[in-house]
Amino acid sequence: MDETAANDPVLAAATATGVPFEVVACDPELADTAAFCEAYGYRLDQSANAIIVVGKSDPRVHAACLVLASTRLDVNGAVRRKFGTKKASFAAGDETTMITGMQIGGVTPYGLPAGLPIWIDAAVMACDQVIVGGGTRDRKLLVPPASLVALSHAEVVDGLARVLEPS
């Protein structure tokens, strides 16, 4: 592991999977998925969003969900059932930052707190490579799905997301 990765929990976690990946630099103003894909030539169905969700229980429970940008996370169905709670929702931006240490637009499944479940929609696994957040708004990671499932607490979940209806 090079010195940069040793001092960066996101790169250290990606390196620790043993699966090669690529760091893709981006303008922080273009870090949000749609803008990034348009500016850098990636398709929504090869870009995945890491979304922190919360199960409304006592105590509250959290998970990181990874879904293709061409789909919508089924928070009221699949996520709620997976938590086993009556209600579930997206974590607020400040709650996401508090849990992950990352800003929206840079959230990634790499370098998350130990013990936080990572639920990966099965559709992500069908990609040859997928672009995910890089932990900061100035980079993304291009990774094969094998790298994602190599993460501690990662689990592939069928039906975690639904395909977006054309508008």
Secondary structure in CASP SS format (residue, H / E / C, confidence):
PFRMAT SS
TARGET T0000
AUTHOR 0000-0000-0000
METHOD secondary structure of the structure
MODEL  1
M C 1.00
D C 1.00
E H 1.00
T H 1.00
A H 1.00
A H 1.00
N C 1.00
D C 1.00
P H 1.00
V H 1.00
L H 1.00
A H 1.00
A H 1.00
A H 1.00
T H 1.00
A H 1.00
T C 1.00
G C 1.00
V C 1.00
P C 1.00
F C 1.00
E E 1.00
V E 1.00
V E 1.00
A E 1.00
C C 1.00
D C 1.00
P H 1.00
E H 1.00
L H 1.00
A C 1.00
D C 1.00
T H 1.00
A H 1.00
A H 1.00
F H 1.00
C H 1.00
E H 1.00
A H 1.00
Y H 1.00
G C 1.00
Y C 1.00
R C 1.00
L H 1.00
D H 1.00
Q H 1.00
S E 1.00
A E 1.00
N E 1.00
A E 1.00
I E 1.00
I E 1.00
V E 1.00
V E 1.00
G E 1.00
K C 1.00
S C 1.00
D C 1.00
P C 1.00
R C 1.00
V E 1.00
H E 1.00
A E 1.00
A E 1.00
C E 1.00
L E 1.00
V E 1.00
L E 1.00
A C 1.00
S C 1.00
T E 1.00
R E 1.00
L E 1.00
D C 1.00
V H 1.00
N H 1.00
G H 1.00
A H 1.00
V H 1.00
R H 1.00
R H 1.00
K H 1.00
F H 1.00
G C 1.00
T C 1.00
K C 1.00
K C 1.00
A E 1.00
S E 1.00
F E 1.00
A C 1.00
A C 1.00
G H 1.00
D H 1.00
E H 1.00
T H 1.00
T H 1.00
M H 1.00
I H 1.00
T H 1.00
G C 1.00
M C 1.00
Q C 1.00
I C 1.00
G C 1.00
G C 1.00
V C 1.00
T C 1.00
P C 1.00
Y C 1.00
G C 1.00
L C 1.00
P C 1.00
A C 1.00
G C 1.00
L C 1.00
P C 1.00
I E 1.00
W E 1.00
I E 1.00
D E 1.00
A H 1.00
A H 1.00
V H 1.00
M H 1.00
A H 1.00
C C 1.00
D C 1.00
Q C 1.00
V E 1.00
I E 1.00
V E 1.00
G E 1.00
G C 1.00
G C 1.00
T C 1.00
R C 1.00
D C 1.00
R E 1.00
K E 1.00
L E 1.00
L E 1.00
V E 1.00
P C 1.00
P H 1.00
A H 1.00
S H 1.00
L H 1.00
V H 1.00
A C 1.00
L C 1.00
S C 1.00
H C 1.00
A E 1.00
E E 1.00
V E 1.00
V E 1.00
D C 1.00
G C 1.00
L C 1.00
A E 1.00
R E 1.00
V E 1.00
L C 1.00
E C 1.00
P C 1.00
S C 1.00
END
